[in-house]
Amino acid sequence: MAGNVFINTAVGALPILGDVFSVFFKSNAKNYELLKQHAGKPRSSTFQDWLFVIGLFVALLVCLSLMVMGLVMAADYFRQGTAR
């Protein structure tokens, strides 16, 4: 499911081509079908499942950290630009 969202987001970031891709790829519909297939089936989580979830969480924290760093750097750049 995360892979479907990642692919849709990565290709969807491209102007025009991404919109056309999103019309045909339909990541949400694919994820809904995956959910219907696997929902209700009893299964215990494995070490790999937890490792994947932790990896997603770390990736989210890295992305958020990079965004904050970018905002701080941009604010510093504009602050220095007005002081000249």
Secondary structure, DSSP 8 states (H G I E B T S, - for coil): -HHHHHHHHHHHTSTTHHHHHHHHH-HHHHHHHHHHHHTT------HHHHHHHHHHHHHHHHHHHHHHHHHHHHHHHHHHHHH-
